Amino acid sequence: MTSKERLFAVQFPKSNSYHPDWVVENASGGANSLWLTEWLASALDLKPGMKVLDLGCGRAMSSIFLTREYSLEVWATDLWFSPSENLQRIRDAGAERTVFPIHSDARTLPFAAEFFDAIVSIDAFPYFGTDDQYLKYLARFVKPGGQIAIALAGFVDEIEQDVPAHLAEWLNAEPSLWSMHSSGWWRRHWERSGIVNVERADMMPDGWKLWLEWHRTIAPDNQQEIETIAADAGRNLGYNRVVARRRPNLVLEDPLVSIPASYTPRALLRSDS
């Protein structure tokens, strides 16, 4: 396979312009972040100059892509990867003026309320976003009417009872994989919060093929996952996308972080009164 053929996906023309060596060298997870970012961006209302939070950005490839391709200001935020290393990558990509590396836990974000025009997360949301309370916390940081959107690996439908035999060994070997969900699950999870209106929840056509190609490229020794995806052939696994918008008239209160002290001494026992 030639350099021009490697990691080339006809449905993602913007991603195809990036050198595959750069993409592989800066990979940070189980998906090609450029493919997922381009797919997600096609469903968003992005305008030049928007302030965007890229939550769980890894090595900031998605953030660099967003600023180069859509002229956005991006806060590349991650807990696991060094912001100093990301800054070097951002500088080398000529994006230092519009991509800002931040080191932060997704649950203790250092931003002002309603600072961002949009929030995106690329193949990272299951690590912190399945909590029933998390969307309420996160939505505070986007302006009313702003979009919150995720693209990530997941299931076609929820596996509620019997696990298909060809998935069992892989899922049992890594129980955290059960934090993956279907696009339908994410729609229900977000809509019942009353915080957002879900505009889109769907699955990438033949996404499992790109998942398989990506792992064969960056992790050829990961035979268990490669064989599982190949055996599944899209019946249960693929890439999901969910796009929602914070309800315009919704008022979100600041989270409660402490209770004011109000201790008054009282008799401990009835006999003390």
N, C-alpha and C positions, 0 to 999 in steps of 0.2 A: 504494500500500500504506500503510495507516495504521500509527501507532506500535504499536498493539496487535497488529497482524498481523506486524510485522517481527520476525524471529528467534523466532517462536513455534513450538514443537514440542510437540505434544500428549503425546508420550511422556515429556516432561521437565517436569512441573508445578512443581517447585521452581525450576528455571531461568527459567520463564516469568514469575516475579514480579519479576525484575530488569529495570530499564529498558533497552531496547535501545541507547539513546544511551550509557549507562554501559558496557555490554558492548563496544560498538564502540570507544569512546574508550580503553578499557583493554586492548584486544586486544594480544597479544604474539606471535602465531604463526598457523599455518595451520589452526587448528581453534578452534571455540568451546569454551573451556576449561570453561564451566559445563555444557554438554551432556555432555562427556566425563567430567567429575567426577561428575555425578549418575548417569550410567550405571555408572561404576566403583564408586561408593559402594553401589549396589544389590546388589553382589556381595560386600561386605565386612561383617565383624562389627564395626561401629563402636558404641562406647558413650560417653556423655558423659564428658568429662574425660580421654579418651585423649590421649596425646602422639603426634603424627603429624608425620613429615617429608614436606614437599611439595617434592620434588626437581626443580629446573628449573621453578620456579613462574612465571617471567616477571614480569608486573606484579601478581602475587599475587591475581588474581581467584579462582583455585581455592582458595587458602588462606582468603580471606574467606568464600567459599561454604561450605567445610567447617566453619568455626567457627560461622557463623550457622545453618546448617541441621542440624548434627549435634552442636553443643556440644563441639567438640574444641579442644585446644591445638595450634597448628600452627606449625611452624618453616618459614617461607617462604624457601626457599633457592635462590639463583640466582647465576650468574656474570656474566651480561651486563647485567642490569637493576639499577639503583641501589637499594640497600636504603633510602636516605634518601627517595627518591621513593615507594617502596613503603610506607614508614611513613606518609607523608602520606595515601596512598590507604587504608591500614588504619585510620588515625584517623578519616578522613571516613566510613568504613563502621561506626564504633563498635566496632571489633574490636581496639583497641590492647592490651587486657589478655590476649588469648588468641591473637594472631597476632604472631609475632616474626620480623622480616625479617633475613635472614642473607646476607652476600656470601661465596660460596665456590665453588671448583671442585668438581665432583662427585667428583673423585678425591683430594681433600684435605679431607675433611669434618672440621669442628672439634668433633665430638660424642663423648661417652663411649660406650663399648661397651654395647650392650643398653639404650640410653636410651629408644628409641621403642617404642610399642605397635604401630605400623604405619608403613609407608613407601609413599607413592604418588608417581607421576610421570605428568604429563599432557602428552602429545604432545612429550616432550623426551628420552625414553630413548635413541633411536637416536644422539643426539649423543655419548653417552659409554658406553652400556651393552652394546654388541655385543661388547666384549672378552671373551674366554673367562675371564679372571680377575676381571672386575668384580663379578659377583654375590657371589663369596666376600668381596670387600672390603666391599660394601654390606651384606650380611647381618649383619655384626658389629654394626651399629647398631640392629638390631631385636631385641627380646626373643625367646628361644626360644618357638616357637609363634606368633610374631607374623606378620602378613601383609605381603607385598611385592606391590604391584599397579601395573600400568601400563595406560594407555589412550592410543592413538596411531594415527596414520594408517599404513596399510600395505597389503600385498598380500593378496588372497584366497588365492592359492597362490604359492609361489616360482616366479619366472621363471628357469628353469635354462638354456634354450638360446635359441631364437628369440624376440626381443622382438616383441610384437604391433605392427604398423605404426603404429597410432594412439597408441602410447606412446613410440615410439622417439625422436622429436624432443625431447619433454619430458625424458626420462631422459638423453639424450645431452647436453642443454644444461646439466644440473645433475647431475654424477656422484654427488654426495653423497646423492641420492635412493635410491641402492642400499643405503643403510643401513636403509631401510624393509624390513620383513619381514612374513611371514604369522603368524597366531596359532599355527599348527602349528610354524613355525620357532622361535618363542619358547618354546613348550612343550618342544621337544627341547633347545634351548640351555640351559634352566634345569634340566630334569630330569636330564640327564647329569652335571650338576655334583655331584649327590648332596647338595646343600645345602638344597634346598626340595622340598616336594611341591606340584605344580601342581594347583590345585583347579578352575580354569576357564581355558579359552583359546578365545575365540570372536570372532565378528564381529557388529557392530551391524547389525540388519536395516535395509536401505536407507540405511546410513550415508553412502553416496556422495551421496545427495540432500542431506543436511545439509552435507556437505563443499562441494558445489556452491553451495548457498544462502549459506553463510558467505563464500565467496570472491566471489560476486557482490555481497555486501553490503560487505565491508571492502576488497576489492581488485579493483574492476571493471575496472581497466586490465590486470590479469594475465590477458590473453586466452589465453595458451598453456596455463596450468593449467586455466582454466575450460573451454576447448574440449576438453582432454584428458579431464577428468573426465566431461564431458557425452557425449563419444564413447564412452568406456569403459562408462558406464551400469552400473557395479557388477560387470562381468565380472572385473576384476582389482584394483580399488582400493576401499578402504573404511576403516572404523575398526575396530581390533582391541582386544581387552581380554585381559589375562592376570593371573590372581590366583594367588598361591602363598603357602605358609606355611613359615617356617623350621622345619626338623625339630627337635622339642622336645629331643631328647637329643644334638644335635650340638654339639660343642665346636669353636669357631673360634679359632684362635690369632691373636695380633696379627700384622699383616703385617711382614715383614722389611724394614727400612728402611736398615740398614747392617750391615757385617761387621766384627767387632772386629779391630783391628790385631794382627798376629802375625808381623811380618816378622823373618826371621833371615837375616843375610848368608851367602851361599854362594859358592863359587868359580864364576866365570862360564864359564871355559873348562877343558877337561880338563887342559890344560898348566899351569893355575894350581894344581892340587891336588897 
